[in-house]
Amino acid sequence: MATKLTDDALHPRYSYAIEYLLHVLHSIRSMPTKTLLARVHTKMRETGANQSDVAQACGVSQPHISKVLNRKVKLAEKTSAALGRWLDQNQEVEEPSLQTLEVIAAKLNALGPKRRMQFMQLLAAIDGLLGR
């Protein structure tokens, strides 16, 4: 059953959607264009982590991480996912200001109900792709 949306008030579900959209946009904007392995090398250099640290965090052996980082073996999906999780650890996400949220809420509220629902569906699809 669909919830009826009104133009005079922002639907309570939008506040979560707005926050989530800002988080996704921040992630996309800050996403480097480098390959996964280049990003791993960069983070290792920046944090002082060694291959053993990365291997332990990813649940694989140090020799395997060495082979992966030196492109001696094909990067498996499982290892790729583990390296992605390692890269995402301890990343600070800038919290949007209240003013930013209010501006976005006002813009969404100015749209018609059908367009707002399309944004909600887009956010739900992104949420599903990210597995949250």
One Martini backbone bead per residue (centre of mass of N, CA, C, O) as a GRO file, in nm:
protein
  132
    1MET     BB    1   0.093   0.038   0.026
    2ALA     BB    2   0.068   0.359  -0.044
    3THR     BB    3   0.178   0.666   0.046
    4LYS     BB    4   0.048   0.965   0.098
    5LEU     BB    5   0.140   1.267  -0.047
    6THR     BB    6   0.225   1.595   0.049
    7ASP     BB    7   0.298   1.938  -0.016
    8ASP     BB    8   0.291   2.072   0.293
    9ALA     BB    9   0.479   1.819   0.376
   10LEU     BB   10   0.733   1.638   0.496
   11HIS     BB   11   0.806   1.333   0.480
   12PRO     BB   12   0.960   1.137   0.716
   13ARG     BB   13   1.123   0.956   0.505
   14TYR     BB   14   1.303   1.190   0.381
   15SER     BB   15   1.521   1.238   0.591
   16TYR     BB   16   1.666   0.974   0.535
   17ALA     BB   17   1.700   1.012   0.230
   18ILE     BB   18   1.868   1.267   0.242
   19GLU     BB   19   2.102   1.157   0.406
   20TYR     BB   20   2.168   0.927   0.210
   21LEU     BB   21   2.220   1.096  -0.042
   22LEU     BB   22   2.458   1.255   0.076
   23HIS     BB   23   2.635   1.010   0.125
   24VAL     BB   24   2.648   0.910  -0.167
   25LEU     BB   25   2.760   1.170  -0.291
   26HIS     BB   26   3.016   1.176  -0.123
   27SER     BB   27   3.126   0.903  -0.220
   28ILE     BB   28   3.138   0.973  -0.521
   29ARG     BB   29   3.311   1.232  -0.500
   30SER     BB   30   3.554   1.070  -0.327
   31MET     BB   31   3.607   0.880  -0.554
   32PRO     BB   32   3.850   0.730  -0.691
   33THR     BB   33   4.008   0.653  -1.013
   34LYS     BB   34   4.145   0.429  -0.910
   35THR     BB   35   4.235   0.141  -0.844
   36LEU     BB   36   4.215  -0.081  -0.601
   37LEU     BB   37   4.521  -0.138  -0.571
   38ALA     BB   38   4.609   0.156  -0.558
   39ARG     BB   39   4.445   0.220  -0.303
   40VAL     BB   40   4.588   0.019  -0.123
   41HIS     BB   41   4.871   0.132  -0.148
   42THR     BB   42   4.800   0.413  -0.042
   43LYS     BB   43   4.694   0.326   0.238
   44MET     BB   44   4.946   0.186   0.331
   45ARG     BB   45   5.125   0.436   0.319
   46GLU     BB   46   4.948   0.627   0.503
   47THR     BB   47   4.928   0.401   0.757
   48GLY     BB   48   5.165   0.172   0.763
   49ALA     BB   49   5.080  -0.072   0.631
   50ASN     BB   50   5.105  -0.410   0.577
   51GLN     BB   51   5.049  -0.709   0.436
   52SER     BB   52   4.972  -0.848   0.702
   53ASP     BB   53   4.749  -0.653   0.784
   54VAL     BB   54   4.572  -0.692   0.536
   55ALA     BB   55   4.541  -0.998   0.549
   56GLN     BB   56   4.408  -1.013   0.824
   57ALA     BB   57   4.162  -0.827   0.754
   58CYS     BB   58   4.086  -1.030   0.496
   59GLY     BB   59   4.148  -1.346   0.550
   60VAL     BB   60   4.446  -1.384   0.446
   61SER     BB   61   4.743  -1.429   0.319
   62GLN     BB   62   5.035  -1.270   0.263
   63PRO     BB   63   5.118  -1.408  -0.006
   64HIS     BB   64   4.853  -1.342  -0.147
   65ILE     BB   65   4.863  -1.036  -0.127
   66SER     BB   66   5.124  -1.009  -0.282
   67LYS     BB   67   5.019  -1.129  -0.549
   68VAL     BB   68   4.790  -0.927  -0.587
   69LEU     BB   69   4.958  -0.654  -0.571
   70ASN     BB   70   5.156  -0.783  -0.814
   71ARG     BB   71   4.978  -0.934  -1.030
   72LYS     BB   72   5.009  -1.271  -1.019
   73VAL     BB   73   4.703  -1.272  -0.959
   74LYS     BB   74   4.382  -1.297  -0.964
   75LEU     BB   75   4.114  -1.107  -0.867
   76ALA     BB   76   3.894  -1.194  -0.649
   77GLU     BB   77   3.593  -1.122  -0.524
   78LYS     BB   78   3.654  -1.179  -0.226
   79THR     BB   79   3.912  -1.006  -0.213
   80SER     BB   80   3.792  -0.745  -0.319
   81ALA     BB   81   3.585  -0.710  -0.091
   82ALA     BB   82   3.791  -0.709   0.142
   83LEU     BB   83   3.950  -0.462   0.041
   84GLY     BB   84   3.711  -0.268   0.042
   85ARG     BB   85   3.660  -0.286   0.346
   86TRP     BB   86   3.940  -0.190   0.430
   87LEU     BB   87   3.917   0.089   0.295
   88ASP     BB   88   3.647   0.172   0.464
   89GLN     BB   89   3.786   0.186   0.710
   90ASN     BB   90   3.773   0.473   0.900
   91GLN     BB   91   3.586   0.645   0.741
   92GLU     BB   92   3.499   0.971   0.716
   93VAL     BB   93   3.182   1.124   0.729
   94GLU     BB   94   3.041   1.399   0.636
   95GLU     BB   95   2.824   1.591   0.789
   96PRO     BB   96   2.548   1.741   0.731
   97SER     BB   97   2.401   2.021   0.745
   98LEU     BB   98   2.112   2.163   0.831
   99GLN     BB   99   2.100   2.357   0.592
  100THR     BB  100   2.133   2.147   0.370
  101LEU     BB  101   1.883   1.980   0.444
  102GLU     BB  102   1.677   2.209   0.410
  103VAL     BB  103   1.726   2.263   0.112
  104ILE     BB  104   1.658   1.979   0.011
  105ALA     BB  105   1.377   1.960   0.135
  106ALA     BB  106   1.261   2.202  -0.022
  107LYS     BB  107   1.309   2.087  -0.304
  108LEU     BB  108   1.142   1.830  -0.266
  109ASN     BB  109   0.877   1.974  -0.180
  110ALA     BB  110   0.845   2.131  -0.461
  111LEU     BB  111   0.774   1.879  -0.565
  112GLY     BB  112   0.602   1.646  -0.678
  113PRO     BB  113   0.491   1.343  -0.575
  114LYS     BB  114   0.603   1.179  -0.813
  115ARG     BB  115   0.898   1.280  -0.801
  116ARG     BB  116   0.954   1.199  -0.509
  117MET     BB  117   0.907   0.897  -0.556
  118GLN     BB  118   1.141   0.863  -0.753
  119PHE     BB  119   1.359   0.926  -0.544
  120MET     BB  120   1.289   0.694  -0.353
  121GLN     BB  121   1.343   0.469  -0.560
  122LEU     BB  122   1.636   0.538  -0.607
  123LEU     BB  123   1.731   0.499  -0.315
  124ALA     BB  124   1.642   0.202  -0.294
  125ALA     BB  125   1.827   0.101  -0.519
  126ILE     BB  126   2.093   0.187  -0.393
  127ASP     BB  127   2.058   0.034  -0.130
  128GLY     BB  128   2.051  -0.246  -0.269
  129LEU     BB  129   2.335  -0.229  -0.403
  130LEU     BB  130   2.481  -0.185  -0.110
  131GLY     BB  131   2.344  -0.379   0.108
  132ARG     BB  132   2.144  -0.222   0.342
   0.00000   0.00000   0.00000
